[in-house]
Amino acid sequence: MLDEALNAYRLRGSHNDVGWGNDSNAAALLGLTDEAAEIVKSRMANSSAPYRWPATWGPNFDWLPDQCHGGNLMASINYMLLQSVGGRLLLFPAWPQSWDASFKLHAPRQTTVEATLVGGKITQLIVRPEARRRDVVLTDWNGGVARS
């Protein structure tokens, strides 16, 4: 099934990584770390020069500020940091090992995951409720995941 999804993503007719386009979300969900990271960096740089606030993205399709662009950017970063697959919680499934991160995100089943990544090492991991800790699957940054 993943092979079919990857093939469909690679063969898509339209590449769209601005505004409401979902290429960055799809790349993150498919575990395409390098592609997701490049699209996210490009999205962040899509600021409108005439405006003082750097998060005034666009214009992409129709207006400024393009809130769809920012919403997709946030979703992409969330998918890069944490994904829920079945009962498992994939930690850093599409996050570049060289990027530091610190976050607290909500997951299904009334779960929160708080993690810090510094220099490629996870320095903090708090999962609440604690019983969900066994469901956390850590990225091994070699194209897969390693059971925590």
C-alpha positions in Angstrom: 0.0 0.0 0.0 2.8 2.4 0.8 4.5 1.7 -2.5 1.2 2.6 -4.3 1.0 5.9 -2.3 4.6 6.8 -3.1 4.1 6.0 -6.8 0.9 8.1 -6.9 2.8 11.0 -5.2 5.7 10.8 -7.6 3.4 10.6 -10.7 1.0 13.4 -9.6 0.3 15.8 -12.5 0.4 18.9 -10.4 3.2 19.9 -8.0 1.8 22.4 -5.6 3.6 23.5 -2.5 2.0 26.9 -1.8 -1.3 28.1 -0.5 -3.8 25.2 -0.1 -1.6 22.7 -2.0 -0.9 19.6 0.0 2.5 18.4 -1.3 4.3 19.1 2.0 1.6 17.2 4.0 1.7 14.2 1.6 5.6 14.2 1.6 5.6 14.1 5.4 2.9 11.5 5.7 4.9 9.3 3.2 8.1 9.7 5.2 9.9 11.7 2.5 11.9 13.7 4.9 14.2 15.6 2.5 11.3 16.5 0.2 9.1 17.6 3.1 11.9 19.6 4.6 12.6 21.4 1.3 8.9 22.3 0.8 8.6 23.5 4.4 11.6 25.8 4.0 10.2 27.1 0.7 6.8 27.7 2.3 8.4 29.6 5.2 10.3 31.8 2.7 7.1 32.7 0.8 6.6 36.0 2.7 5.2 39.0 1.0 7.9 41.7 1.1 5.6 44.8 1.4 4.3 43.6 4.7 6.3 43.9 8.0 5.0 40.6 9.5 6.9 37.7 8.0 3.9 35.3 8.2 2.0 37.3 5.6 2.4 34.6 3.0 1.5 34.9 -0.6 -0.1 36.0 -2.7 -0.5 32.4 -3.8 -3.9 32.0 -5.3 -6.2 34.8 -4.3 -5.4 37.1 -1.3 -3.0 38.2 1.4 -2.4 37.0 3.9 -2.9 33.4 2.7 -4.0 31.6 5.8 -4.3 28.3 3.9 -0.6 28.5 3.3 0.1 28.9 7.0 -2.4 26.2 8.0 -0.7 23.7 5.6 2.7 24.8 6.9 1.6 24.0 10.5 0.1 20.7 9.5 3.2 19.7 7.6 5.4 20.4 10.6 3.1 18.4 12.8 3.2 15.5 10.4 6.9 15.7 10.3 7.1 15.6 14.1 4.4 13.1 15.1 2.0 10.8 13.3 -0.6 8.4 14.6 -0.9 5.2 12.6 -3.3 2.7 14.1 -2.5 2.7 17.8 1.1 3.6 17.2 2.6 7.1 17.6 5.5 7.7 15.2 7.9 10.2 16.6 9.9 12.3 14.1 8.8 10.2 11.1 9.8 12.8 8.6 11.9 15.2 10.6 15.5 15.9 9.5 17.9 14.5 12.1 20.0 17.7 11.9 17.1 20.0 12.8 16.6 20.6 16.5 13.0 20.6 17.8 11.0 21.0 20.9 7.2 20.4 21.0 4.1 19.3 22.8 1.4 17.9 20.6 -1.9 16.2 21.1 -2.5 12.7 19.8 -5.5 10.4 19.7 -6.9 8.7 22.8 -6.4 11.8 25.0 -2.6 11.6 24.6 0.0 14.3 24.6 3.5 13.8 23.4 6.3 16.3 24.5 9.7 15.8 23.0 13.0 17.6 22.5 15.5 16.8 19.8 19.0 18.4 20.1 21.9 17.5 17.9 20.2 14.4 16.6 19.5 13.0 20.0 16.1 12.9 21.8 16.8 14.6 25.1 13.3 14.6 26.5 10.2 12.5 25.9 7.1 12.8 28.0 4.0 10.8 27.0 0.8 11.2 28.9 -0.9 9.0 29.9 2.3 7.0 30.6 0.6 3.8 29.4 0.7 5.2 25.9 4.6 5.4 26.1 4.7 1.8 24.8 2.9 2.9 21.6 5.7 5.4 20.7 7.8 4.3 17.8 11.1 6.2 17.3 12.6 7.1 14.0 16.0 5.6 13.3 16.8 8.2 10.5 17.9 5.3 8.2 14.7 5.1 6.3 12.6 3.4 8.9 11.5 3.3 12.5 12.9 1.5 15.5 10.7 0.4 18.4 11.3 2.5 21.5 
